[in-house]
Amino acid sequence: MIPVYQPFLGGREKEYVNQCLDSTWISSRGEFIPRFENEFARYIGAAHATTVSNGTVALHLAMAALGLGPGDEVIVPTLTYVASVNTIMQTGAKVVYAESHADTWNISVEDVRRRITPHTKAIMIVHLYGLACDMDGLVALCRAHNVLLIEDCAEAFGSLYKGRHIGTFGDVATFSFFGNKTITTGEGGMVVCKSRFVHERACHLKSQGVSKTREYWHDELAFNYRMTNICAAIGLAQLERADEILALKRQIAGWYHQTLEGLPLRMHAEQPGTRHSYWMCSVLLDDPSRRQALRDQLKSQGIETRPLFAPAHTMPHCKTNEDFPIAQDLSARGMNLPSYPTLSREQVVHVADAIRRFFAD
């Protein structure tokens, strides 16, 4: 079996976790939490970072810290993992969907511009599958209309835009460290903030709104979104090998580019001025009607794949009657291939050969 993804564990994860066990600091306090936060902020060049229990609550906490709520509109691409949309709904704000760009699969700046209203409070962008969005265009648009910029970087740790790590452009940014992410803590996430005030709000809200001056006193409705010391220990060990992991994933993408050349599909490609982290090696088939048959044939040969995300505006709980032809077309034609860091060249060739045989039949 060649899975779509599996974590790359082999650094100091066991050593650091055992330190947590030996010290008995296994919950949401301990030395590894600030160490992971500080090293993560340093790695991406961020001003402030705070750990949370997963990438979904990272989004919710970021928006709560910004003060988003009922009466506000948040623009978000419909082609995204549903957590982006769910968390907007959970704040009470209104979801406004936007179209994707056909070449990058990311949110279309032009379509976002058309959807801004006096009620627009924020634009949430998603660096889909590890490719950075058009940050020049989006930052300029947010400044021109005085709206907040939220970066959903769940899939894009290690991605760069003009030499700068994504997650450092927005007012807030969030990362996921689920087991299938480029670096993992098992479950976990990070909220990155430009403003110290917003950072302090996030830290306060993630920990039940506990008072800094009075024991067991909570001064507002808040959450328990804290990461454990054990998860942070794993994250720190992963971060120490981040450059190695990213290099391996880019090498795998290069092998796919070579071995899939000439087939009726195209890979999710790096754009000028960006560094794609290739969280997933994703392809777009020319003919959407053949995608499921290809996936079935690969599955029969022990090769796991996944379809691209379904557009959020088509799902029952957040459905609209709008039409987003580009996002819908991408979703229907796209699929993710095995992309984990220890995938060998021989395995990539095996996957590519299986795809080539399918199209030859």
C-alpha positions, 0 to 999 in steps of 0.5 A: 500500500502506498498511502496519500500521506504519513508523518515523517518521524525520526528526529528527537520526537521520542526524546522530547516526549519522554522528557515530558513524561519524566517531568510529568508536564503533559498537559497545557503547561511545560517548557516545550510550549513556549519553545515551540511557539518561539522557534516557529515564529522565528522560523517563519519570521512572525512577530507573535505566535501561540499554540492551539489544539488544532488548525480548526480552532486556530481559525476560530480563535484568530477571528474571535481575537479580531472581534469578528461576529454578527453583522460582519461579512468574511469573503472566503474561497468556496474551493477550500477545506470546510473548516475555513467556512465552518469557523466563519459561521461559528463566529456569527459572521456571514460567509461570502464565497469567492471564485478561484483562479484557474491557473493557481486554484487559489482565490481570485483577487478580481472576484474578491474585489467584486464581492466587497461591500460596506459590511465586509470585515475580512478576507480569508485566503487559503494557500491551497495545497501549499501554493501561495496566493497572490499576496501583492494583489490581496494585501493592496486590496485589503488596504484600499478597502480597510478590511482585515486579511486572514491567512489560512496556512493549514496546507502551506507551512514552508511556502514562500511568496517573493522570499517571504514565508506565508503567514506573515502578510495577514493581520492573523494567520493560522497553521495546522499540524494534523498528522498529514501536514508537512510538520505535525504534532499529531493534532495541533495548530498555531495562530500568528498575529502581527499585532501584540494586542491581537496576540494577547487577545488570542492567548487570553481567549484560548485559555478560558479567559482566565484573569492574570491577576486573580486566581480562578477568575474568568472575565469573559466567555472564552475557550479551552483551545490550548495545545499540550506540552507533549504535542509541542514537544513533537512539534519542536522536534519536527520543526528542527527538521523542517528544511529537510522535510520541505526539500524531500517534498519538493524533490518528490514533486520534481519526480512527478513532474518528470514522470507524468509528462505527456499525460492528459493531466497537469500538476499544480504548478509553482508560480513565478515568485513563489516557493510551493511547499507541495503539501500535496502533489496534486494533478488536474485531469483533462477529462473529469469523467475519467477521474473516478475510474483512475482512482479506482484502478490505482486503489486496486493496485494499492495506491491511495489518492484523494479528490480535491475538496468539494466547493463549500457552497455545494454542502448542505449546511452552507449551501448557496444557489451561486455558481462558481464554474472555475472552482467547480471544474477544478474540484471535479478534475483534481486529485491528490497523489501520494506525497509523504516525505519518505516516498522513494523515486521508485514508488513515484515511478510506480505510481506514474506507470500505473497512471500511464497504463490507465490512459493507454488502455 
